[in-house]
Amino acid sequence: MHKRVVFFDEGKGLGKRLLGGKGAGLVEMTALGLPIPPGFTITTEVCKAFYTNGRELPEGLVDEVRQAMHRLEQLTGKGFGSTSNPLLVSVRSGAAISMPGMMDTILNLGLNDDTARALIARTRNERFVWDAYRRFVQMFGKIVLGINDNLFSKALEEMKKSKGARHDNELDAGSLKQLTSEFKAICMKHGKEFPDDPYKQLELAIKAVFSSWMSERAVEYRRYYKITPDIADGTAVNVVTMVFGNMDERSATGVVFTRSPENGEKRLYGDFLINAQGEDVVAGIRTPEPIENLARIMPDVYKQLVEICDRLEKHYREPQDVEFTIESGRLYILQTRAAKMNAIASVKCSVDMVKEGIISKEEALLRVNADDLEQVLHRRVDPRTNVKPIAVGIGASPGAASGKVVLDTKKAIEHANNGEHIILVREETKPEDVPAFFKAVGILTSKGGKTSHAAVVARGMGKPCIVGCSSIVIDEEHRRFIVDGLAVNEYDMITIDGATGKVYLGRVPMVEPELSNELKELLSWAEEVKRLGVRANADTPEAASIARAYGAKGIGLCRTERMFNSSDRLPIFVRMIMARSREERVDALKALIPMLKDDAKSILKVMEGYPVTIRLLDPPLHEFLPRLEDLMKAVYEGKDANAQVMLQRVRELAEVNPMMGQRGVRLGIVYPEIYEYQIRAILEAAAELIKDGVKAEPQIMVPQVGIKEELEVIKQVFLKVKQEVEEKHGIALNVKFGTMIEVVRACMTADSIASVAEFFSFGTNDLTQAVFSFSREDVEGKFLPLYLEKGILKSNPFQTLDRDGVGKAMRIAVEQGRASNAELEIGICGEHGGDPKSIEFCDIIGLDYVSASPHRIPIAILAAAQSAIRLRKNEQR
């Protein structure tokens, strides 16, 4: 059993799981001899006990905290509640996984009227004390007593207005003293008396910080980032001696990154504020100064900060996010943690640190979150556009987005849930705005700096963000913002570019992203390490080109039904569906052959030298016809002469459960000419390309097979057509014939099916539906969210493979298939092929390749490498 209260000088080796990230960092920095204010951590185990105990502190803890405070008094030479030399503390959260801004912090705890007078007498700085006191009452009122923060903010704004002050630091001691009284009156008015007893303040603050672990924003953050209880199951509470960045003009507070979290450049990146406290920077209350200016204002302190940052980065061997305070010219480090970076920066830092000899290639590959690579593929505003921006702020998170202006969190969530793209526009963001961050396509604030809460969270999510756009004046009353006389109303469309900080009215042209040199290098290292092949799901030459550029080595799924849907083919295909005889169907198919052949040639040519798996027609035929309701309306209105005939055909084709009816291989057996002519178009395309010197490698894939004999029927058609095409062109075609494995029976009888097939490709979308007996379109909008919330399912099985059910079926198919056919190639082409956790499972069960959408190819390549590294390490253990 570990101690429940651990001082920073005695926690070495206890780790983040127990002490939380903040506590573990303070312990480590104390051991390094850095200037850290003394303090202690109440462990995460106490947080678990707090919730087990009905949100009450466990028995005996208050006494242990009191004893710890006595020791802190000895370390500092101050007294908690003393009327001569008072000790003040901060009470801060800290989970095992960094969750910036998601939980609560209370500063200046220990102040009351008596300790305030004592501190004034000791510091001879009345303004500083009343500034600290009013901050404390506001924080305590909001976080501990649960009073609406807008009431305090309104009182502050009214005071500033009455005194002609633009910023908080322009208010004098008398104004701040009056504000402190007003803040206490607000508490009393709402039935919550502000406690004078410092120990009561401390007890309530500890409970409030533990409670913030289950706040809406913290829960939503953990859900978004998949921080499960096995990763972090509570927050620690850190009680730290206060140091004051708001003491005088030689005091400051700031946040600095050892490398740029925007682009990974090796330089200090951050902000600071003179005569302020940490929450001012993080909350974006005032727009701070860039960290470079500190070199001019306090050169000695800046030099010391640079040295400490360099030391911390080398010690932790990764970029750090460092929080600091300067009290009357003396530097203190309050926190260090692994820097939250966007994917562009993470990739560059990882590659650069390999070249600097700090980490290995394998460490670099493991360090980049594979899912985050999607951020690298941000679109950006076309630099050739002639559209002029209406405002320019501080670009805090790259990428561009267009969306409707929304000015509050609740409306942002409502509109986003209705499928609208929204940009959250705020004066400054607060932690409670985080649920809207997840829904918004971008964030724009009129205040704040690059290390403000909005910037840090948006960068972590990879969402475009502009902060400190001071030319924007938000008019809440009229639901709009004003910029240089231009009124932009709520729900108007704007575009923001998080790289340049530019804001545009309306939509502007965008350009597609390109892979950076660092990402190309990282992916080349991944290619050296991974075992799994990576192919793409692509139905057009354009998609295939993108996939190949991103590193795909083949196409794992090309859906032929997409080829029928274009405007020049659909009428011909509808004619084929409406046909009453084989002859009529063949006539229609013959008209389609040249078009289908051209499609196949285009894709095969783009992927020259790599396999292209082309799936024969899968959907039921009625999907290509107008809806029953529309046809009935047309018949009723008498406007379409063909409507009655088509209505009859739709009714003939109608099925009770079409997704389990006449589709896929069943369609190919009932109407063999459909598959015959599709196969002919594909093989003719390959033959013509080969004769032109293009290395074409098509693979024919039959969907929905559940019985060996079904596949045998289609294979006979395939072999017949193949022979005819070979004789016609005088060449031998090397074309694999295989099947999608998406029917449960196919998994159970894979040994017999493998005797006919040359390859399997798991269609995990349909296989998941079959194993769970779920209809994806229905469950995701109905009960699946509840299942996830209640923990019935740990993840959405349509996003991450269900290893216990679907995974077992896949294992059976792999083992039986390979036992029957040692040369059998096996891959996956469902959406799971782009999900890192699913890719790891595919590696574990021995698949040959995964296939993902073009824009997830880099993710799949990196995830495959990470899986290979982890599997090898597990084997070595």
Salt bridges, closest charged atoms under 4 A:
ASP9 OD2 - ARG71 NH2 2.72
GLU10 OE2 - LYS3 NZ 2.88
GLU10 OE1 - ARG71 NH1 3.98
GLU28 OE2 - LYS12 NZ 2.67
GLU28 OE2 - HIS315 NE2 2.82
GLU56 OE1 - LYS207 NZ 3.15
GLU64 OE2 - ARG4 NH2 2.55
GLU73 OE1 - HIS70 ND1 3.30
ASP104 OD1 - ARG217 NH2 2.49
ASP113 OD1 - LYS184 NZ 3.03
ASP114 OD1 - ARG117 NH2 2.46
ASP131 OD1 - ARG134 NH2 2.90
ASP131 OD2 - ARG135 NE 3.12
ASP149 OD2 - LYS430 NZ 3.27
GLU157 OE2 - LYS160 NZ 3.10
ASP168 OD2 - ARG134 NH2 3.63
ASP168 OD1 - LYS160 NZ 3.10
GLU220 OE2 - ARG223 NH2 2.74
ASP233 OD2 - ARG17 NH2 3.50
ASP233 OD2 - LYS48 NZ 3.25
GLU262 OE2 - LYS450 NZ 3.36
GLU265 OE1 - ARG267 NE 2.92
ASP280 OD2 - ARG135 NH2 2.79
ASP310 OD2 - LYS314 NZ 3.24
GLU313 OE2 - ARG259 NH2 2.84
ASP321 OD2 - ARG337 NE 3.10
GLU323 OE2 - ARG92 NH2 2.75
ASP352 OD2 - LYS348 NZ 3.03
GLU356 OE1 - ARG259 NH2 2.68
GLU356 OE1 - LYS266 NZ 3.56
GLU362 OE2 - ARG872 NH2 2.05
GLU363 OE1 - ARG317 NH2 2.86
ASP371 OD1 - ARG856 NH2 2.62
GLU374 OE1 - ARG856 NH1 3.03
ASP382 OD1 - ARG384 NE 3.00
ASP408 OD2 - ARG479 NH2 2.72
GLU420 OE1 - LYS404 NZ 2.96
GLU420 OE2 - HIS415 ND1 3.00
GLU427 OE1 - LYS447 NZ 3.95
GLU432 OE1 - LYS142 NZ 3.94
ASP433 OD1 - ARG426 NH2 3.27
ASP475 OD2 - HIS478 ND1 2.86
ASP475 OD2 - ARG480 NE 3.06
GLU476 OE1 - ARG479 NH1 3.06
GLU490 OE1 - LYS411 NZ 3.56
GLU490 OE1 - ARG479 NE 2.93
GLU512 OE2 - ARG379 NE 3.56
GLU518 OE2 - LYS348 NZ 3.47
GLU521 OE1 - LYS355 NZ 2.97
GLU527 OE1 - LYS530 NZ 3.31
GLU527 OE1 - LYS553 NZ 3.71
ASP539 OD2 - ARG559 NH1 3.14
ASP539 OD2 - ARG562 NH1 2.93
GLU561 OE2 - ARG615 NH2 2.39
ASP568 OD1 - ARG569 NE 3.20
ASP599 OD2 - ARG569 NH1 2.48
ASP618 OD2 - ARG615 NH1 3.68
ASP618 OD2 - ARG663 NH2 2.71
ASP630 OD1 - ARG627 NH2 3.28
GLU637 OE1 - LYS639 NZ 3.74
GLU652 OE1 - ARG580 NH1 2.77
GLU652 OE1 - ARG649 NH1 3.11
GLU673 OE1 - ARG582 NH1 2.82
GLU673 OE2 - ARG585 NE 2.45
GLU676 OE1 - ARG582 NH2 3.77
GLU676 OE2 - ARG680 NH2 3.48
GLU676 OE2 - LYS720 NZ 3.83
GLU684 OE2 - LYS728 NZ 3.05
GLU684 OE1 - HIS729 NE2 2.66
GLU688 OE2 - LYS597 NZ 2.77
GLU688 OE1 - LYS601 NZ 2.91
GLU697 OE2 - LYS695 NZ 3.85
GLU712 OE2 - LYS708 NZ 3.87
GLU724 OE1 - ARG680 NH2 2.67
GLU724 OE2 - LYS720 NZ 3.12
GLU726 OE2 - LYS722 NZ 3.00
ASP766 OD2 - ARG663 NH2 3.07
GLU780 OE1 - ARG776 NE 3.33
GLU825 OE2 - ARG535 NH2 2.88
GLU825 OE2 - LYS736 NZ 3.79
GLU831 OE1 - ARG776 NH2 3.49
GLU840 OE1 - ARG803 NH2 3.13
ASP843 OD1 - ARG531 NH2 2.92
ASP848 OD2 - ARG818 NH2 2.96
